[in-house]
Amino acid sequence: VWLARKLLMSARGMSVVVALLFLVLHAAYGGDSFTEAAARGQVHGGATKPSFAFGFGLRSPPTTPGAKLAEDQWFAGQKLDHFDPKETRTWKQRYFVNDTNWDGKDGPVFVLIGGEGPASPAWLAEQTEIMVNAQMNKALVFSLEHRFYGQSRPTDDISLANLKYLSSRQALADIQAFKAYITQTYNLTENNKWISFGGSYSGALSAWLRIKYPDVVIGAVASSAPVQAIVNFYEYLEVVNRSLASSPQGNKCPQVVSEAMQVVDKMLRNESQWKQVDEIFNVDPPLMSLKDARQLVGNIADAVSEIVQYNLDNTAFEGRANNITISDICGMLTNASLSPEPLTRLSTLVALLNMGEPLDASYQNLVRDMNESTWDSPVAGGARQWYYQTCTEFGYYQTTDSIHQPFGSLADLHSFSGLCRDVFDTDLVQVHRAVDSTNEYYGGKDIPKNVTNIVFPNGSIDPWHALSILKNVSSSVTAIYINGTAHCANMYPYRKQDSTALLTARYEISYHVMDWLK
């Protein structure tokens, strides 16, 4: 620790500091997984993102070594546009299937709806929520990839002209068409009742499917579902603030972040100090504009927020077995023996999460990359498509426009809306109109009174719960608020260290599913 402090206060290279901190943290956490995962390149922090703007979706569950994964299947007749009768083009949509539990006759059908990334067959190979319920109810299980993500590519590229076919409304119609295809392929009848599952954006799709297409599914599990679209989602970082304060270090943890970011905020408003900021956070290329400065603040916020959002989730990258937690980062941030300066501790944490690699906060580079429209471009993994959806449907921009969060004030709404303008030629007025249209069409948090059979699980740690349903709407549209859990925690495989609250929530979800199938 003494040597770390000396290095942190000196001009020694960042790589030396990071390497030493692996040893420091290994000692600080008793040889726990923080450093072991980092050494394997498995620490997954928000600072590695090309922008703070993209948010975080549902991640894959861990895969058991040697597990047999489902092979790619294709629905070749999916319509390009379900709402234009003159458009006759079709495309191939990828899906996965697991029929090992199905009784082959009247058993139900469960469909895991894809979200803003590639679909993973691991969801159908492990003891995930959907598979446990499939075993209990002898269900046939499908995972349907969302159009324009993964290998489900309706068009030759993701140019703006083609992205007009990317929307939640088209995705829901895809599921209706997929059901018709599967019904014919497997000779299903009305006795084979369908239930949808989803988490994060796909959790909202699951709820909206039940609301807009009640003849397709008899019930929907909508985990961590942000059903309320919103342009300025400043509440996200407010929840991050409260979640940091829930650590063993209490309010001291977000206070340290706030103190550090106050210094950063002041420095970034003075161009003559940008070079110093570059050195503190290992920024390359150097900051050249206020847009770059805003981008950097967002990257720092992401580094912390991503740890919060997936705290202790049993995903392929998260969990106490192979990643860091809120308690870990708060333990480091509040450890004055590493450095007396909060800013030094925060910048060192960001460097560790970024594996010592430079931070690219160049807005010009971001716009250049986001304008790439070929399927082999890096942003085609989902960044370009999802940001398009935020500009044209959802907003969800996680701004610093609240005094009840610790990341300063530079990452404001204009930091996000500018990218809509510069990449998709959509101004802030158009974004507001799009979000209003989404809420008017789906209802937002105002679930229609005639809707039945939806369950909304949410975790208290997860910042996205602020846009979901947290109280029962009726006897059959219910909320499950899981204290101490994060994003989509209920969806992942069981672990012996799972909390009683999480186990109880899973039992309650299973009860609803069985009740719908009666």
Stockholm file with secondary structure:
# STOCKHOLM 1.0

chainA/1-518         VWLARKLLMSARGMSVVVALLFLVLHAAYGGDSFTEAAARGQVHGGATKPSFAFGFGLRSPPTTPGAKLAEDQWFAGQKLDHFDPKETRTWKQRYFVNDTNWDGKDGPVFVLIGGEGPASPAWLAEQTEIMVNAQMNKALVFSLEHRFYGQSRPTDDISLANLKYLSSRQALADIQAFKAYITQTYNLTENNKWISFGGSYSGALSAWLRIKYPDVVIGAVASSAPVQAIVNFYEYLEVVNRSLASSPQGNKCPQVVSEAMQVVDKMLRNESQWKQVDEIFNVDPPLMSLKDARQLVGNIADAVSEIVQYNLDNTAFEGRANNITISDICGMLTNASLSPEPLTRLSTLVALLNMGEPLDASYQNLVRDMNESTWDSPVAGGARQWYYQTCTEFGYYQTTDSIHQPFGSLADLHSFSGLCRDVFDTDLVQVHRAVDSTNEYYGGKDIPKNVTNIVFPNGSIDPWHALSILKNVSSSVTAIYINGTAHCANMYPYRKQDSTALLTARYEISYHVMDWLK
#=GR chainA/1-518 SS CHHHHHHHTSCCCHHHHHHHHHHHHHHHTTTCHHHHHHHTTCCCCGGGSSCTTSCCCCCCCCCCTTCCCCCCEEEEEEESCTTCTTCCCEEEEEEEEECTTCCSSSCCEEEEECCSSCCCGGGGTSSCHHHHHHHHHTCEEEEECCTTSTTCCCSSSCCHHHHTTCSHHHHHHHHHHHHHHHHHHTTCCTTSCEEEEEETHHHHHHHHHHHHCTTTCSEEEEETCCCSCEEECTHHHHHHHHHHHTSTTTTHHHHHHHHHHHHHHHHHTSGGGHHHHHHHHTBSSCCCSHHHHHHHHHHHHHHHHHHHHTTTCCSSSCSTTTSCCHHHHHHHHTCTTTCSCHHHHHHHHHHHHTTTCCBCCCHHHHHHHHTCCSTTSGGGGTHHHHHHHIIIIIEEECCCCCSSSSSCSSSCHHHHHHHHHHHHCCCHHHHHHHHHHHHHHHCTTCCCTTCCCEEEEEESSCGGGGGSCCSCSSSSEEEEEETTCCTTGGGSCCCTTCCHHHHHHHHHHHHHHHHHTC
#=GC SS_cons         CHHHHHHHTSCCCHHHHHHHHHHHHHHHTTTCHHHHHHHTTCCCCGGGSSCTTSCCCCCCCCCCTTCCCCCCEEEEEEESCTTCTTCCCEEEEEEEEECTTCCSSSCCEEEEECCSSCCCGGGGTSSCHHHHHHHHHTCEEEEECCTTSTTCCCSSSCCHHHHTTCSHHHHHHHHHHHHHHHHHHTTCCTTSCEEEEEETHHHHHHHHHHHHCTTTCSEEEEETCCCSCEEECTHHHHHHHHHHHTSTTTTHHHHHHHHHHHHHHHHHTSGGGHHHHHHHHTBSSCCCSHHHHHHHHHHHHHHHHHHHHTTTCCSSSCSTTTSCCHHHHHHHHTCTTTCSCHHHHHHHHHHHHTTTCCBCCCHHHHHHHHTCCSTTSGGGGTHHHHHHHIIIIIEEECCCCCSSSSSCSSSCHHHHHHHHHHHHCCCHHHHHHHHHHHHHHHCTTCCCTTCCCEEEEEESSCGGGGGSCCSCSSSSEEEEEETTCCTTGGGSCCCTTCCHHHHHHHHHHHHHHHHHTC
//
